[in-house]
């Protein structure tokens, strides 16, 4: 490129095709099976999804990454670039991604629609309200919250003990002031005062349920199984007991349908669902993934943050519950991130530093080793930055080659699909020549404590796992309720294998402290909260929202 353009400028100048054309020409979806939201985004009707159930599945490619750093690794960018690369070499491929949360968009991370010449569009719509899915999830969650307090107010059967309400509230924004609150103040007419709190919408059990549901009936059934609290005799009270499940499913009816958009190179993309990867399971919806597999020969999907979080949950939770199995995993790495896991000065990442690269490589290698425990063949995508030197790139490739893993230089940010063509060819070659024999890290019959220990010791490489008194008490309650067979969703910092975000690279000799346990009976997993991770993030000192505005021409500025 002779002229530098920002991601926003590239997205706005995209030669987008009408979404009806993408649907009909690329996916053989008739216009009657589309629910359009303007010219460039649409939902796929549930009736169409039901009709294609007998079609043969394509191959699933999981994109994950090394441990995140402030330099950015470009996992979404690589997912989009690889999809364009596969189409560039003549394969029929599409990508299935999560929807961005407004919290990070206005907080620290900013937008999440890829970057450079590997983006999904319309970028601004995707990063903001999109098709309203998150609003529907928030509304459904808050309807249940309102009905819980209404149930207590009218003293309805079964009697819910106001001291034992476990259902919190949500909003799709980073707001630390709402983490712990007291509600129902102001007198008798406002109900019974009690402690409460908010999580961010992407940590909601309703979000997890939407993303794991196979169809509308499964969605409604799972909503009914949500535990909202307990009686004085410690008997669980479910969402269906207070008759909220039907109304919640109505609010989620349209949100359950996958959203179709396109890449900059006019390749189809599903963007649907958006649970966080450090405080939820971090995967897009099962419906979007399975529908994409019926429509394409290759489907690229992404699991959030590093492989220790997103990929582990994708495999141990999503694949376990749905029968999905990736044919190949792609671990995204950058020279800059490796330097930060080494001894490099963050202010001098553009300078060649082979020593820092070598010091940071154990982080990448550990993620590769971890994925091998699941029996998945792996390729490393070395997402190139302009300041990366040939010696630094060769160092990464040589070390990976010693582990019999190809580290492929990918330049999709600069050159789109063409820049990812070598990566695409290597992924296809890996799929064709190496079998995936998916195996889970633990068995259903293992106790929750055993599952947590296996993740902590085999994936995080912790020496010890400890449980707070409250966490141990909750695990006993879960066992008494008969939910021991559920998989575990670990919630911890994304910045380290440990629970201390300052411990970079590949720490050992550390302890994983489980301070809280939450039961997601509808989503069918147990959440183990480790260290200081918060289910309601806060805004940074200088939030991204400072820069977001409308310019005199009516264009949004500062979003990306």
Order of alpha helices (4+ residues) and beta strands (2+ residues): alpha-beta-beta-alpha-beta-alpha-beta-alpha-beta-beta-alpha-alpha-beta-beta-beta-beta-alpha-alpha-beta-beta-alpha-beta-beta-alpha-beta-beta-alpha-alpha-beta-alpha-beta-alpha-alpha-alpha-beta-alpha-beta-beta-beta-beta-beta
